[in-house]
Amino acid sequence: MRLLQRVYEENFETGKAGVVEKLRAPPAGAVQNPHDPDAQWSYKSTMKDTDWVGHKVQAGETVEARALNPFHNIV
């Protein structure tokens, strides 16, 4: 019931006259899929417009610091 209430509040608004209206755009972080409430909407535009609902993972890599040999790549 809490998820249903959240989805309703993110997508609809009760006007001054008590009329329920659909919002033009849901807020950031709104539920996109009630079956997976943690899924987020994303958009990417390269050669063609692409949007999707799902999960993204950002990976970071750590490299140990060491002195560089300036003559290492000279042939």
LINZIHU-V795473 format. One line per field, one symbol per residue. ss: DSSP state (2 for helix, 1 for strand, 0 for the rest). burial: # if it has 24 or more other C-alpha atoms within 12 Angstrom, else .. Layout:
ss: ???
burial: ???
This chain:
ss: 022222222221110000011100000000000000000111111000111111000000000000000000000
burial: ......#......................###...........................................
